[in-house]
Amino acid sequence: MKIIHLSDLHFGTEHDDLVSRTLARIHDASADFVIISGDFTQVATSKEFEAARRFIDDLQLPSMCIPGNHDLPVHNLYERFTRPYKKYKAHISEELTPSYQNGLVDLIGINSARRALPHWNWANGAVSYAQRKALAEFFADTPAEKWRICTMHHPIHKIADMPIDVTVFGRKRTLQCLHDLKVDLVLTGHVHHAAFDMIGDEQHKTAFISASTALSSRKRGHENGFNIIEIDEENLHVQMLNYEAQGFVETSAHSFRKSSSI
């Protein structure tokens, strides 16, 4: 199974030429599925959501989407507190905890964005007890031979050279939950920085993969790009691609075997 991992599209700050080149490169990859880990828009306007919807349709792939903090209304506080996901649900997905299963993977998305937080910066995230319970219930019947994959917008692990500080309420409890559930792979975005980390112990290790911003001019010192993840019964391989003057180039690659993470 070949999965495209995109994040932080930020329509409203996109480069038109990069949109078309990204679509072309993804079509060339002959992937089976796409995961978009949040921030489809910059300030959650209808125009931005409409552009994001066109992009998703142009991918011509089955997809899983979760919201990011930029997908909640920024300028309209009444809408942010009363109908925070109205536009997201209308244009992107009705489901805030999407899931997908086939013979190889069990995949679930968790919404880590919040309309408000006990923190001055509402761009930060949270994972609640109810969401951790939903993870446990979803993976309860997953056979050991299948890959367990989770995606959320905010990284709950510490990424080397991360360009911004991130606070995620419930971070430590969620890391422990993922370890206890033997989740194999966690896909995130938010920081606009591609990274691969293995976290765990001799009992179980989880791969954490972060994606850079796919389309936005807000690059935070890192190039635009996305990840290509290939999975078979025993192995996972990820290519991290950056867009440079000559097109998309592989900047790093990482592999691990499922047998080492069970």
C-alpha positions as CSV (number, residue, x, y, z in Angstrom):
1,M,0.0,0.0,0.0
2,K,1.4,3.4,-1.0
3,I,0.1,6.4,1.1
4,I,0.7,10.1,0.4
5,H,1.1,12.1,3.6
6,L,0.3,15.8,3.1
7,S,-0.1,18.5,5.7
8,D,-0.6,22.2,6.2
9,L,-1.9,23.1,2.7
10,H,-2.9,26.6,4.0
11,F,-4.9,27.6,1.1
12,G,-4.9,31.4,1.1
13,T,-1.1,31.4,1.2
14,E,-0.4,28.8,-1.6
15,H,1.7,29.1,-4.7
16,D,-0.4,28.3,-7.8
17,D,2.5,26.8,-9.6
18,L,3.4,24.6,-6.6
19,V,-0.2,23.3,-6.4
20,S,-0.1,22.0,-10.0
21,R,3.4,20.6,-9.6
22,T,2.4,18.8,-6.4
23,L,-0.7,17.3,-8.0
24,A,1.5,16.1,-10.9
25,R,4.1,14.5,-8.7
26,I,1.4,12.8,-6.6
27,H,-0.3,11.4,-9.8
28,D,3.1,10.1,-10.9
29,A,3.5,8.3,-7.6
30,S,0.6,6.0,-8.4
31,A,-0.5,6.0,-4.7
32,D,-3.5,4.2,-3.2
33,F,-4.5,6.6,-0.5
34,V,-3.8,10.1,0.8
35,I,-3.8,11.4,4.4
36,I,-4.0,15.1,5.0
37,S,-3.1,16.0,8.6
38,G,-4.8,19.4,9.0
39,D,-4.6,23.1,8.2
40,F,-6.4,23.1,4.9
41,T,-6.8,26.9,5.1
42,Q,-5.1,29.9,6.5
43,V,-8.0,31.8,8.1
44,A,-10.9,29.4,7.5
45,T,-12.8,31.4,4.8
46,S,-15.3,29.8,2.5
47,K,-13.0,30.7,-0.5
48,E,-10.0,29.0,1.1
49,F,-12.1,25.9,1.9
50,E,-13.4,25.8,-1.7
51,A,-9.9,25.9,-3.0
52,A,-8.9,23.1,-0.6
53,R,-11.8,21.0,-1.8
54,R,-10.9,21.4,-5.4
55,F,-7.3,20.3,-4.6
56,I,-8.6,17.1,-2.8
57,D,-10.9,16.3,-5.7
58,D,-8.0,16.8,-8.1
59,L,-5.9,14.3,-6.2
60,Q,-8.3,11.6,-7.5
61,L,-7.5,9.3,-4.5
62,P,-9.4,8.0,-1.5
63,S,-8.5,10.3,1.4
64,M,-8.6,10.7,5.1
65,C,-8.7,14.3,6.4
66,I,-8.5,15.8,9.9
67,P,-8.7,19.5,10.8
68,G,-5.9,21.7,12.1
69,N,-6.0,24.8,14.2
70,H,-6.2,27.1,11.1
71,D,-9.4,25.4,10.0
72,L,-11.4,27.0,12.8
73,P,-12.7,30.5,12.3
74,V,-10.1,33.1,13.2
75,H,-11.9,36.4,12.9
76,N,-15.4,35.5,13.8
77,L,-15.3,34.5,17.5
78,Y,-19.1,33.8,17.7
79,E,-18.8,31.2,14.9
80,R,-15.6,29.9,16.4
81,F,-17.4,29.1,19.7
82,T,-20.8,28.1,18.3
83,R,-20.1,26.4,15.0
84,P,-16.3,25.9,14.8
85,Y,-16.4,23.1,12.2
86,K,-19.3,24.3,10.0
87,K,-17.2,25.2,7.0
88,Y,-14.8,22.3,7.5
89,K,-17.7,19.8,7.5
90,A,-19.3,21.5,4.5
91,H,-16.2,21.4,2.3
92,I,-13.8,18.8,3.7
93,S,-15.4,16.1,5.8
94,E,-18.3,15.6,8.1
95,E,-16.3,13.2,10.2
96,L,-13.9,14.6,12.8
97,T,-12.7,11.1,13.9
98,P,-12.4,9.4,10.5
99,S,-11.2,5.8,10.2
100,Y,-10.2,3.4,7.4
101,Q,-9.5,-0.3,7.4
102,N,-8.3,-2.8,4.8
103,G,-6.5,-6.1,5.0
104,L,-3.1,-4.3,5.7
105,V,-3.9,-1.3,7.9
106,D,-6.2,0.0,10.6
107,L,-6.1,3.8,10.4
108,I,-7.8,6.4,12.6
109,G,-7.7,10.2,12.7
110,I,-7.9,12.3,15.9
111,N,-8.8,16.0,16.0
112,S,-6.2,17.8,18.2
113,A,-7.4,21.3,17.3
114,R,-9.5,23.2,19.9
115,R,-11.8,26.3,19.7
116,A,-10.1,27.5,23.0
117,L,-7.4,26.2,25.4
118,P,-6.2,27.1,28.9
119,H,-3.2,28.8,27.2
120,W,-2.7,32.2,25.6
121,N,-1.9,30.5,22.2
122,W,-5.0,28.7,20.8
123,A,-2.9,27.4,17.9
124,N,-1.7,24.7,20.3
125,G,-3.6,21.4,20.7
126,A,-5.1,18.8,23.0
127,V,-6.0,15.1,23.0
128,S,-8.7,14.3,25.5
129,Y,-9.5,11.2,27.6
130,A,-12.5,10.6,25.3
131,Q,-10.2,10.6,22.3
132,R,-7.8,8.2,23.9
133,K,-10.7,5.9,24.7
134,A,-11.8,6.1,21.1
135,L,-8.3,5.0,20.1
136,A,-8.4,2.1,22.4
137,E,-11.9,1.0,21.2
138,F,-10.8,1.3,17.5
139,F,-7.7,-0.8,17.9
140,A,-9.2,-3.3,20.3
141,D,-9.8,-5.9,17.7
142,T,-6.9,-5.1,15.3
143,P,-5.0,-8.3,14.6
144,A,-1.3,-8.2,15.5
145,E,-0.3,-8.6,11.8
146,K,-2.0,-5.4,10.7
147,W,-0.4,-2.0,10.8
148,R,-1.9,0.4,13.4
149,I,-1.8,4.0,12.2
150,C,-3.0,7.2,13.8
151,T,-2.9,10.7,12.4
152,M,-3.4,14.1,14.2
153,H,-2.5,17.6,13.4
154,H,-0.2,18.5,16.4
155,P,2.9,16.6,17.1
156,I,2.9,15.1,20.6
157,H,6.6,14.1,20.4
158,K,9.7,16.3,20.5
159,I,11.0,16.9,17.0
160,A,14.7,17.9,16.6
161,D,15.1,21.4,15.3
162,M,11.4,22.1,15.5
163,P,10.9,25.7,14.3
164,I,8.1,26.6,16.8
165,D,7.2,25.6,20.3
166,V,4.1,23.4,20.6
167,T,2.0,22.6,23.6
168,V,-0.4,19.7,23.4
169,F,-2.5,19.1,26.5
170,G,-2.7,15.4,27.3
171,R,0.6,14.8,25.4
172,K,2.2,12.4,27.9
173,R,-0.9,10.4,28.5
174,T,-1.5,10.1,24.7
175,L,2.1,9.0,24.1
176,Q,1.6,6.3,26.7
177,C,-1.7,5.3,25.2
178,L,-0.2,4.9,21.7
179,H,2.6,2.8,23.2
180,D,0.2,0.6,25.2
181,L,-2.0,0.1,22.1
182,K,1.1,-0.8,20.0
183,V,0.4,1.8,17.4
184,D,3.0,1.4,14.7
185,L,2.8,4.8,13.0
186,V,1.7,8.3,13.9
187,L,1.4,11.1,11.2
188,T,1.4,14.8,12.1
189,G,1.9,18.2,10.8
190,H,1.6,21.8,12.2
191,V,5.3,22.7,12.6
192,H,6.0,22.7,8.8
193,H,9.0,20.5,9.4
194,A,9.5,17.0,8.0
195,A,10.9,14.5,10.5
196,F,11.1,10.8,11.3
197,D,11.5,9.5,14.9
198,M,11.2,6.1,16.5
199,I,10.0,6.3,20.1
200,G,9.5,3.5,22.5
201,D,11.3,0.7,24.3
202,E,12.2,-3.0,23.9
203,Q,8.5,-3.9,24.2
204,H,7.3,-1.6,21.3
205,K,8.5,1.2,19.2
206,T,6.3,3.7,17.3
207,A,7.4,5.6,14.2
208,F,6.4,9.3,14.3
209,I,6.4,11.1,10.9
210,S,5.9,14.8,10.6
211,A,5.3,16.5,7.2
212,S,6.4,19.9,6.1
213,T,3.9,22.4,4.6
214,A,2.8,21.1,1.2
215,L,1.8,24.4,-0.5
216,S,2.2,27.4,1.7
217,S,4.6,30.3,1.5
218,R,4.9,30.1,5.3
219,K,7.7,27.6,5.2
220,R,9.4,28.4,8.6
221,G,12.9,27.8,7.2
222,H,12.0,24.5,5.6
223,E,11.1,23.7,2.0
224,N,7.6,22.7,0.8
225,G,7.1,19.0,0.5
226,F,5.3,15.8,1.4
227,N,5.9,12.2,2.3
228,I,5.4,9.0,0.4
229,I,4.9,5.9,2.7
230,E,5.0,2.4,1.3
231,I,3.8,-0.5,3.5
232,D,3.7,-4.2,3.0
233,E,3.0,-7.0,5.5
234,E,6.4,-6.6,7.3
235,N,8.1,-3.4,6.2
236,L,7.5,0.4,6.1
237,H,9.5,2.8,4.0
238,V,9.0,6.6,3.9
239,Q,10.4,9.0,1.4
240,M,10.5,12.7,2.4
241,L,10.3,14.9,-0.6
242,N,11.2,18.6,-0.9
243,Y,10.4,21.0,-3.7
244,E,13.4,22.6,-5.2
245,A,14.2,24.5,-8.4
246,Q,14.4,21.3,-10.5
247,G,11.2,19.8,-8.9
248,F,10.6,17.3,-6.1
249,V,13.7,15.6,-4.7
250,E,14.1,13.0,-2.0
251,T,15.8,14.6,1.0
252,S,15.7,11.6,3.3
253,A,14.4,8.0,3.5
254,H,13.7,5.8,6.5
255,S,12.7,2.1,6.8
256,F,11.7,-0.2,9.6
257,R,10.2,-3.7,10.0
258,K,7.0,-4.3,11.8
259,S,8.5,-7.3,13.6
260,S,10.7,-4.8,15.5
261,S,7.8,-2.8,16.7
262,I,5.5,-5.5,18.1
